[in-house]
Structures are given as C-alpha cells and as structure tokens.
Amino acid sequence: MAYYARQTNGKPGMPGANGIAPTMMNEHQKHTEFLRHCLRYGDSAEHQALEEKITQIQRDERCVQRAVWLMAILTALAVAVLGYPAILVENFPYSAPQFMVNLICALGLASLICLLVFWGLGMVYRRMLDRRREESRQLVTKLLASRLGKPVATPLRDRRDIPVGEKDGSAIRAANDSMVLQ
C-alpha cells in the first residue's frame, strides 16, 4: 500500500510520479514500473542511473506519443478541410482561393511527414526502453541473487509424463487435501 500511495501521491486514481494513473497502465508500463520499483532496492549508483535513464526515456516516449496524436489530428483536419469542398462544392479547385488550397495541402503534407517521423522516433524510444528494461532485469536478478542466494532449480515434468488421472489436477488436489488433513 505504501508503494501505491507513493506512486499516486496518496490519492487513489490520481496520476503517480510518472504522470500515468495506475488504472490506465498497460502491461508494458506495469512491468516497467515493477522493474523500476525493484531497482530502488539496490543502493548502487548503477541502479539509480538506470532508473533515471528509464524515467527519461519514458518521458521522451510520452512526449513523442503526444506529438504523434497532434500530427494525426492535423493530418485528419487537413484532409477534412480539403475533402469537404471537393465533394460538396461543384467547382472546387477553381472557386476556392489557390493560396488557401496550397496552404492546406502544405499543412496536410507537413503534418503527415511529421507523423511518420514521430512514429519512427517513438519506435526508437520503445527499443531503447526495451534495452533498458533488459538491463534492469539483469541488475534485479543480480540483486536478488546477492541478497537471497542462488535459486533452487526444480525439474519440470513434461505433460506427457504425467499419469492420466493427474492431467486435470484431481490427483494432485486429492494428495494436497490428504496432506492438509494429516
């Protein structure tokens, strides 16, 4: 609860320290926030630097996403402004002032180009964030290993090796129930 209160500034449903409301996070953002939270347990400069890099990349990515939405709206607006008279006005190219048509076409083309550039930049930021997330996974794994020791490896059984009665879990549940009763 303390983690939730710190992230939301103590107010449920309010944006947290990163500006994203906890209820509006997708799985990628939740995973990233979990890794950042785990990095806070490390007291080295490397942990702090990585968390700061992740925070900066997230900020930049959100900024680029907003720019993508703005360019998409401007492109749609330019198409609508040109499409409306093209469909409804009988003599459109000749009745409208040529300067206005050229200006709207230039605005639409420029916003379309910016949209593509910002979208590509967003993909670059996503790749950078994925790399930083992988680095943080490795650091968190090292941190856990240093504090808790090596994990015990348990052999996994292949589903084909499980007897027929155990595939639905009934034999396992029955065994667990009998152990609880003892």
Secondary structure as GFF3:
##gff-version 3
##sequence-region A 1 182
A	DSSP	alpha_helix	2	7	.	.	.	ID=ss1
A	DSSP	three_ten_helix	22	24	.	.	.	ID=ss2
A	DSSP	alpha_helix	27	39	.	.	.	ID=ss3
A	DSSP	alpha_helix	45	88	.	.	.	ID=ss4
A	DSSP	alpha_helix	92	95	.	.	.	ID=ss5
A	DSSP	alpha_helix	98	148	.	.	.	ID=ss6
A	DSSP	three_ten_helix	159	161	.	.	.	ID=ss7
A	DSSP	three_ten_helix	164	166	.	.	.	ID=ss8
A	DSSP	alpha_helix	170	181	.	.	.	ID=ss9
###
